[in-house]
Amino acid sequence: MASRLSAYALKLLLQPNDAKEHPHISVIHGVSITPFDAAAILIVLAAILGFINNRFLHLPQSIGLTVMGAVASLLVVGIDRLLPGGNLSRDVARFLDGIDFHRTLMDGMLSFLLFAGALHVDWREMHRGRWAVIVLSTVGVLLSTILIGCSFHLLTGVMDHPVPLLWSLVFGALISPTDPVAVLDILKRTDVTPTLEATVAGESLFNDGVGVVVFAILFAAAAGSEAFSIADASVLFLQEAGGGVVLGLLVGWIAVQAMSRIDEYKVEVMISLAVVMGGYALANKVGVSGPVAMAVAGLLIGNHGVAHAMSATTRDYLLKFWSVIDDLLNALLFLLIGLEVVTIPSEVSLIVIGAAAIPLVLLARAVSVLVPLVAVKPFLSLGRMAPATLIWGGMRGGISVALALSLPHSQARDIALTATYLVVLFSVIVQGGSIERVLAVISRRAQHRNRR
């Protein structure tokens, strides 16, 4: 059952909205690539590279697939440059354009990933850190957006590739949220307190929804489609984020009530799928935040539903089903992030700007974490491990890439896209690859100080 549903979900995720009019998502050398072909290619690649990583490299799956996807993309670019008239990278780029990373993630994958991630977060522990979660996912995102936007505007001006302030703030909004997919994958391998783990997970689940709303507001202002007004932006923000919370509670409550009245794990798994697919589609139609709604629904079903509405058999099947969905879509997402490197503009000046953006983003993350932690300290202390866990463990991922790809074609888009890719690659590979060691060193030093 899980395998059939997974295959069907992948087909839906990779199928453009106009698939009936255009059944082939791309044509390469006269060969038509259908949505099913694209899904098959990605699954086969993920399986092969996942096997190589598990058998030989022993890297965390998210890091291993990102690295190998990026290396494969760089090899494709290198082959094209060595062979006169080579067009392999153009074919790969055309294939990736056909998949449409932005639509695939934002209109499909994200609902599954957020729900699956929230399903395993302990509500009691997150409730203890609720003030930190609320402040970090709202004030922290806004502060980070402003800091990154202003500094990126100055950086591009110094590098003689000026990006207007509003578009720089758009970049700040899309790169500020930490990606719950990347963060939750890393948290599985770290040794932090349950409250801190739940706080980090809660912040990553909600700040992407907030970030998407902030991005939409700033994007509309930068594109000139709407006049920017702080009052209007605040109303829209409350409508999107608050509406997402209400919708998530509503669909989650309905699902829990339905599950509590039956004892048939197959039907209850289908109910959870209905929440994800139907709830996310409804959120988009009524104009509220789908990511926030899915995070709230997942928390409700994963805690109250699991504890009071399911038998042990249903609980086991449902959690394992969503664990498989989570791992499968994670593998595809990080593989796509690596492969998308082939679409990065290759101008040296843009790459230099992107590399310089990495410390700017890290510094903004540090400020946007430390200020809220100081603000909530009278109510909650998350311990000495909290700053390092939140700063170095606050990785960027697919959401940032998807939002950057949605920008209209212009020089500002090329600069923002290059910077986004480099920040995300650094985040996943360097931060993700070292977070365990960083936290282990901090923990040992803290224990040494305590003994003294």
Residue pairs with C-beta under 8 A, 6 or more apart in sequence:
1 266
1 269
1 321
2 320
2 321
2 324
2 325
5 273
5 321
6 324
6 325
6 328
7 39
9 108
9 112
9 325
10 39
10 43
10 328
10 332
11 35
11 36
11 39
12 108
13 104
13 107
13 108
13 109
14 25
14 35
14 38
14 39
14 42
14 99
14 104
15 25
15 35
16 22
16 25
16 35
16 100
16 103
17 103
17 107
19 25
19 35
23 34
24 32
24 33
24 34
25 33
25 34
25 35
25 38
25 98
25 99
25 100
26 32
26 33
26 94
26 95
26 97
26 98
27 33
28 91
28 94
28 95
29 91
33 41
33 95
33 98
38 95
38 98
38 99
41 95
42 99
42 332
42 335
42 336
43 332
45 335
46 65
46 331
46 332
46 335
49 64
49 65
49 68
49 69
49 335
50 61
50 64
50 65
50 331
52 68
53 59
53 61
53 64
53 65
53 68
54 61
54 64
57 64
59 67
59 433
60 185
60 186
60 189
60 432
60 433
61 185
61 327
61 330
61 331
61 334
62 181
62 182
62 185
62 186
62 330
62 334
62 428
62 432
63 334
63 428
63 429
63 432
63 433
65 331
65 334
65 335
65 338
66 334
66 335
66 337
66 338
66 425
66 428
66 429
67 338
67 429
68 335
68 338
69 334
69 335
69 336
69 337
69 338
69 339
69 341
70 338
70 339
70 341
70 425
71 338
72 338
72 339
73 89
73 92
73 338
73 339
73 340
73 341
73 342
74 341
76 88
76 89
76 92
76 342
77 89
77 342
77 346
79 86
79 88
79 89
80 86
80 87
80 88
80 89
80 90
89 342
92 339
92 342
93 342
93 343
96 336
96 339
96 340
96 342
96 343
97 343
99 336
101 336
101 340
101 398
101 401
101 402
101 405
102 402
102 403
102 405
102 406
104 336
105 333
105 398
105 399
105 401
105 402
106 212
106 399
106 402
106 403
106 406
107 284
109 329
109 332
109 333
109 398
110 280
110 290
110 291
110 294
110 399
111 276
111 277
111 279
111 280
111 290
111 291
111 294
112 276
112 325
112 326
112 329
113 180
113 181
113 326
113 329
113 330
113 333
114 180
114 205
114 208
114 291
114 294
114 295
114 298
115 272
115 275
115 276
115 294
115 295
115 297
115 298
115 322
116 298
116 322
116 323
116 325
116 326
116 329
117 180
117 181
117 184
117 201
117 205
117 295
117 298
117 326
118 205
118 294
118 295
118 296
118 297
118 298
118 299
118 302
119 298
119 299
119 301
119 302
119 319
119 322
120 184
120 302
120 319
121 198
121 201
121 202
121 205
121 298
121 299
121 302
121 303
122 194
122 198
122 303
123 299
123 302
123 303
123 304
124 303
125 194
125 195
125 197
125 198
125 199
126 133
126 198
126 199
126 201
126 202
126 299
128 195
128 198
128 199
128 380
129 195
129 196
129 198
129 199
129 202
129 380
129 382
130 202
131 376
131 379
131 380
132 199
132 203
132 372
132 373
132 376
132 380
132 382
133 199
133 202
133 203
133 206
135 372
135 375
135 376
136 199
136 203
136 207
136 368
136 369
136 372
136 390
137 202
137 203
137 206
137 207
137 210
138 207
138 210
139 368
139 371
139 372
139 375
140 203
140 207
140 368
140 369
140 371
140 372
141 173
141 176
141 177
141 207
141 210
141 211
141 214
141 368
142 214
143 364
143 367
143 368
143 371
144 172
144 176
144 364
144 365
144 367
144 368
145 169
145 172
145 173
145 176
145 211
145 214
145 218
146 169
146 172
147 172
147 363
147 364
147 367
147 368
148 168
148 171
148 172
148 175
148 176
148 360
148 361
148 364
149 165
149 168
149 169
149 170
149 171
149 172
149 173
150 165
150 168
150 169
150 172
151 360
151 363
151 364
152 163
152 168
152 171
152 172
152 357
152 360
152 419
153 162
153 163
153 164
153 165
153 168
153 169
155 353
155 356
155 357
155 360
156 162
156 163
156 168
156 353
156 415
159 349
159 352
159 353
159 356
160 349
161 349
161 350
161 353
161 411
161 415
163 171
163 411
163 412
163 415
163 416
164 222
164 412
166 218
166 221
166 222
166 228
167 222
167 412
167 416
169 218
169 222
170 215
170 218
170 219
170 222
170 407
170 416
171 404
171 416
171 419
171 420
172 364
173 211
173 214
173 215
173 218
173 219
173 403
174 211
174 215
174 399
174 400
174 403
174 404
174 416
174 420
175 357
175 361
175 396
175 400
175 419
175 420
175 423
176 207
176 211
176 214
176 364
176 368
177 204
177 207
177 208
177 210
177 211
177 212
177 396
177 399
177 400
178 203
178 204
178 207
178 208
178 394
178 395
178 396
179 204
179 208
179 395
179 396
179 397
179 398
179 399
179 400
180 201
180 204
180 205
180 208
180 295
181 330
181 333
181 397
181 398
182 395
182 396
182 397
182 398
182 427
182 428
182 432
183 200
183 201
183 204
183 393
183 394
183 395
184 201
184 204
185 330
185 432
186 393
186 395
186 432
186 435
187 197
187 200
187 201
187 393
189 436
190 197
190 389
190 393
190 435
190 436
190 439
191 439
191 440
191 443
192 200
192 385
192 389
192 439
193 382
193 383
193 385
195 382
196 382
196 383
196 385
196 386
196 389
199 382
199 386
200 389
200 390
200 393
203 390
204 394
205 295
205 298
205 299
206 292
206 295
208 291
208 399
209 240
209 241
209 244
209 289
209 290
209 291
209 292
209 295
210 237
210 241
210 292
211 399
212 289
212 291
212 399
212 403
213 236
213 237
213 240
213 241
213 289
214 237
215 403
216 240
217 228
217 233
217 236
217 237
218 228
219 407
220 226
221 227
221 228
223 408
226 232
239 287
239 288
240 287
240 288
240 289
240 292
241 289
241 292
242 288
243 283
243 286
243 287
243 288
243 289
244 283
244 288
244 289
244 290
244 291
244 292
244 293
244 296
245 292
245 293
245 296
246 288
247 279
247 282
247 283
247 286
247 288
247 293
247 296
248 279
248 292
248 293
248 294
248 295
248 296
248 297
248 300
249 296
249 297
249 300
251 275
251 278
251 279
251 282
251 293
251 297
252 275
252 296
252 297
252 298
252 299
252 300
252 301
252 305
253 300
255 271
255 272
255 274
255 275
255 297
255 301
255 305
256 300
256 301
256 304
256 305
256 308
256 309
257 309
258 271
259 268
259 271
259 301
259 305
259 309
259 310
259 314
260 308
260 309
262 268
263 311
263 314
264 314
265 311
265 313
265 314
265 317
265 318
268 310
268 314
268 317
268 318
269 317
269 318
269 321
272 301
272 318
272 321
272 322
275 297
275 301
276 294
276 297
279 290
279 293
279 294
279 297
280 290
280 293
280 294
283 289
283 290
283 293
283 294
284 290
306 315
306 318
306 319
310 318
333 397
333 398
334 397
334 398
334 428
336 398
337 397
337 398
337 401
337 424
337 425
337 428
340 401
340 405
340 421
341 421
341 425
343 417
344 351
344 417
344 418
344 421
345 414
345 417
345 418
347 414
347 418
350 414
350 415
350 418
351 418
351 422
353 415
353 418
353 419
354 415
354 418
354 419
354 420
354 421
354 422
354 423
355 422
357 419
357 422
357 423
358 422
358 423
358 426
361 396
361 423
362 391
365 391
365 394
366 387
366 391
369 387
369 390
369 391
369 394
370 387
373 382
373 386
373 387
373 390
384 442
384 446
385 439
385 442
385 443
385 446
388 438
388 439
388 442
389 435
389 439
392 431
392 434
392 435
392 438
393 431
393 435
393 439
395 427
395 428
395 431
395 432
396 420
396 423
396 424
396 427
396 428
397 424
397 427
397 428
400 420
400 423
400 424
401 420
401 421
401 424
404 413
404 416
404 417
404 420
404 421
405 417
407 413
407 416
407 417
